[in-house]
């Protein structure tokens, strides 16, 4: 017995959504390196990431001055060190 047309369409839509390439995903992230005015990396610097209405994330740089915040909604953010 064949599947109803509406079920076939539903399966096709969910299958296409699951097959989207990562560049079209609905999450974003930010990463970087904190350096001082002399060009040296800054380990242990506190990173504060804020969205339009609230603080989204805080993190510290690693021993090489690197930081990363993942799983963000796309949009504008303010980053403070």
C-alpha positions in Angstrom: 0.0 0.0 0.0 1.6 3.3 -1.0 2.0 6.2 1.5 -0.5 9.1 1.3 0.9 12.0 -0.7 0.9 14.3 2.4 3.2 11.8 4.3 5.5 11.6 1.3 5.8 15.4 1.2 6.4 15.6 4.9 9.2 13.0 4.8 10.8 14.8 1.8 10.8 18.1 3.6 12.3 16.7 6.8 14.9 14.7 4.7 15.9 17.9 2.9 16.2 19.8 6.2 18.4 17.1 7.6 20.7 17.3 4.6 21.3 21.0 4.7 25.0 21.9 4.5 26.6 23.3 7.7 26.8 26.8 6.1 23.0 27.0 6.1 22.6 25.8 9.7 20.7 28.0 12.1 23.5 28.4 14.6 26.7 30.4 14.6 29.7 31.0 16.7 32.6 33.4 17.3 36.2 32.7 18.0 39.4 34.7 18.1 42.7 35.6 19.8 43.1 38.4 22.4 46.4 40.3 22.1 47.7 43.3 24.0 48.9 46.6 22.5 52.4 45.1 22.1 51.1 42.2 20.1 51.5 39.5 22.8 48.7 37.0 23.4 46.6 37.5 26.6 45.9 34.3 28.5 43.1 34.4 31.1 41.3 37.4 29.6 37.6 37.4 30.4 35.4 37.5 27.3 31.8 38.8 27.6 29.4 38.3 24.7 26.1 40.2 24.8 23.1 40.1 22.5 20.5 42.8 22.1 18.9 42.3 25.5 21.2 40.2 27.7 24.6 38.6 28.3 24.8 35.5 26.2 28.1 34.0 27.3 31.2 34.5 29.3 34.5 32.7 28.8 38.2 33.0 29.4 41.0 32.9 26.9 43.3 29.8 27.0 47.1 29.9 27.5 47.5 31.0 23.9 45.0 33.8 24.2 42.3 31.9 22.2 38.6 31.8 22.9 35.5 30.3 21.3 31.8 30.6 21.8 29.6 28.2 19.8 25.9 27.5 19.3 24.8 31.2 18.9 21.7 32.3 17.0 22.8 34.4 14.0 22.6 38.1 14.6 24.5 41.1 16.0 26.5 40.7 19.2 28.8 42.9 21.3 32.1 41.4 22.5 34.0 42.9 25.4 37.4 41.8 26.8 
